[in-house]
Amino acid sequence: MPRPARIPALFAAFLAGALVATTTTVIAAANDGPQKPTTTWLTVKVADAMGTRDTITWVPTGSFASSAEVRVPRYPMTAIEGKDTKDLALDAVRGEQVSGQIAIASGKSLSDVHAKVGDLTGPGGAKLDGDSTQVRFVKYVPVQRSKSEVDWSATIDQVSSAKEVSGDRNPDVVGDPLEERDSVDVPAYAAQPLWFTFHIPKGAKPGTYKGSVAVDVDGDTQATYPLTITVADTTVPAPADYKFFLDVWAQPETIAQAHKVKLWSQDHWNLIGAYDRDLASRGQKVINTTIVDNPWHHQWSLGTRESQTATPYSSMVGWKWNGSKFAFDFSRWDQYVETARKAGLGPDIGAFSMLAFQDQEHLTYTDTRTGKTVYENVDLGGDRWRQAWGAYLPAFEAHLKKKGWLQDTWLSFDERPISTMTVVKDFIHEVAPAFDNRISVAGSISTEGVASNLSVDWGGIDAMTKEKVAERRAAGKITTFYVYGSPAHPNTLSYSPAVEARMLPWISAERNLDGFLRWSYNSWTSDPFNQPVHIFTQGDEYLVYPGKNGPMSSIRWEQLKEGIEDYELIAQLRKKDGGDSAALTEALTEATRNLDGRTKDVTDIETARAAVVKGLTS
């Protein structure tokens, strides 16, 4: 990040008393993180942006309605917008969540910063309970600039700007996790956003509700804002009833590691349930499982063969070989599916995977004659591969029929070329034709003829025309899209502009797609708060963080949720109008007209959404 050539004269004088005879001042990089020296020029730059040494609060973007669609830099470098905003206003519908931010900063350290939301009173004395509002604190994590193993990944400079990432590269930081705690201490000359999420009951009376929000510091009220929430006469369905097909890939192994519990212990299963409930609150449609050990084993360019995740995936199915035939233990796989379904996930089940991810095909099994685990390389379509999968697929089919899950289960594949997929498709038809129409692929549009459930990569999204999507839908097929370490925009990386996660479901709606896929939900490093990158671009490998007794949400995870709610309203309007009206077409175009959140007008989403709600209520 470029450093200023000179310190502004006004603030050099203004801060002279505080900075004389020093070359550094101490600013914490992250909430409760270790304090570290930060250069004086950064302190002065933040003071310049604040315009004062006094404590200030502000509404990012100047409007509470769009304030959650931006990240607040820990160290603001330009004049702070929103200091003059006096009133908070949100538009909502029944059954949804809506979010906003208020930020605080000071020339002195602040302690016990928290907010109180009072009850809101609406039509006929109806109430919105202030205590039901979630107030969380944006936590700052270091930005890791290490070069990715894969040169196609977007770089930080392609993705973010000083609006998202700030600091002195020792390190820079970005606000992403949303920490649940009673209060937070804020170091001098550092911004701290408070994140408000309002949950509108399904039974809320339509109309205008009025209340207030107070921001307190060390027992005293620093600022009070009048709050208005206008609830429209329409409803977002419960997540289990969402039309949006969300497919986010979770990893159970990292949950055990992050929470320091034994893998597959009861404590681990309890935690898996907590993460499953979080996924279910977003309308997650797929319970993604592993049927082989380490399906994302990778042959790297440096000659190493290892998992693409910091902690490898393990198989939920036990493979055994007695010297003449294979046998399979589905007990752990069953428990994983049952735990997820109890939490509200599904009904679909993804089974990864008959094919290795960018590596030679291989089998992992226990040789029951020796008790040893065997890792065996095999050739795609070769005798040993056919023997193994020729045994597995009929056994899997019989097991699924017994459980009543056959019609819900997909054989899932990740970015395998059509030449490889054709071999697999033909083999499936030969030995287990019940799976002919139960093949799910995340990858190239070239696999469109193979996959009944296809998530097309961003590079092929333009070739997936609305007409082709409609054709597939009429045939009972599912069509979504995904992003990964690319493109730079739109994306859900740790430092992607926040509005881009909100925009992704709008892109799906504008292209008439069924939803969105993302790896990965939680493939963390051993310490994502301090060492956030394993191999890929920061945040490519996870959307949430490990919390106290379950997931800690993030700005992008919340924004994606609210974008999915927008998609549900769009689906209702399409049903009401029998298609896309001129007003809806205009709204979809406006919401998606600039995919680069760094320069996007974030009010585009709010304006487009207002048009959708108007269409539903008029």
C-alpha positions, 0 to 999 in steps of 0.5 A: 500500500503506498505511503504518503509523501508528507504528513498533512501540516494541520494534523502534524501540528494537531497531534504534535503533543501526542507524537513528539519524540516518538517514531511509533505508536501502538495500535492493535491489529485486531480485536484482542489481538497482540498489540504491535508498533504501527508507524506514525504516518498511519496514525496521522493518516487515520486522524486526518480521516477522522477529522478530530481526536475526539470519539466519533461514531458514523454510519458507513456509506451514510445510509444504514440501509446500505451500510452492511454492503461495505467493509470498514477499514481498520485504519481509514485513509480517506475522509469518513463518510456518514458522521453526519447521519442522524437517523437509521432507516431500514426496509424489510419484509416478514421472515427475513433478516436485515443488517446494518453497521455503525462504526466508532473510533477515537484518538484515545483507547476505548473500553467496554464498547457495546450497543443497545437496541430498544423495542420498536413500536409499530402499527396498533402498538405492535412490537419488534423486540429489541433484544432479538437483534444480534449485535456483533463486532467486526473482527480484524484478521491479518492479510496474508500476501503469500504467493498462491501455488496456482497462478490463476488465483486473483491477487489481493491487489486485483480484489481489494482496495483501501476500502477493505484492506488497511494498515502498514503491511506489518501486516495489513488487516481486513474486517471479516469475522463477526464476533459474538461478545458482550462488548469490545475494547478499541485501540486509539486511532482504529475503527471498530464497526458494530454489526446489527442484524434484525430478525423480522418475525413472520407474524409481524404486522406490516407498517412502520416501527420506531425505536432507537439504538444507543452506542455506549462506551465505558458505561456512558452513552456515546451516541443515540440514533433514532431507528425506523424499520418499515415492514412490507406486506410480503414474506420470505419463506423459511430457509427449508422452503427456499427455491434457491439451490445453495450448495456449500461444501463443508468439512467435518475434520477441521471442526474437530481440529479447531475445537480441539475435540477427538475426531468422530467423538460425541463432542465432535458430532455435537459440533457438526450439528451446530455447523449444520444448523448454520448451513440450514439457516441459509437454505443449504440443499446438499449434505456433502459426504466423502465416500473415499479417503482424501478425494481432493488429493492433488498433484502439485507443480512442485512434484508433491502429492498432498491434499489441497486443504490444510487438513485432508478429508477422510472417508466416511465409508470404510473400505475393506479388502480380504484378498478376493473382494471388497466390503463397505461399512456405511455406519459413519456415512449414515450418521453424518447424513442423519445428523445433517438431516436432523439439523434441517439440511438436505434433502440432497446428498452429495457423494465425493467422489469416484474420481480423484481431483487432479491426481492419479486415480487411487484406492484407500482400504484396510487389508483385513488380512494384515489390518494395514491401510493400503493406498493403491494407485489404479488406472481409470477404467482399468481392471482394478478400478473396475473391480473396486467401483464395480463392487462399490456402486451396487453395494451403495445402491442397495444401501441407499434403497434400504435407507430410502435415500437413493432418489436424493443421492448424487454421485458428485465430481469436481472439475473433471474433464468431459473425457474422464466423465464420459468413462465414468458415465458409461461405467455407471450405466453398465453397473448401476444405472439407477445413478444415470441421472444422479450425476452432479458436476462442478466444472466445465459446461462441456459436461452439461450432457453428463450432469443432471446437476451442473454448477458451471464455473465462472469462465463458462457462465456466458455459454450457459444461456437462459434458454439452455437453463430453461431446457434443463429445468424442464427436464428436471435438471439443476443448473447453478454457478460457482466462483473460487479463487477466480474471478477477482470480481464478483467473489466471496474472498476475505477481502472481497468488497462485501456487496459482491456476496450480496450480489451473487444470488442476484446474478443467479436470478438475472441469468435464470439459474437455480442457485450457487455453489461454493467450496469451501465452508470451513476448510481452515488452516490450524489458525485462521485468525492468525495464519489465514491462508493454506494455498489458495487466495485468502477466504477461498477455503472458508466462509465462516470461522471457528467460534466458541461452540459452533461457527463464527459468521462473517460479513460475506456469509451474512451478505450471501444470506441476505442476497438469497432472501432477495432471490426468494422475493424475485422468485415470488414476483416471477410467479405472480407476474408469470415471468419477468416484467419490464420493472423486474428486468430493469431491477435485475440489470441495475443490481448486477450492472457493475460486478466490481464492488470496489467501484459499484454503487452499493445503493444499486442493490437497495434500489433493485430490491425496493422495485421487487418489493413494490411489485409484490405489494402493489 
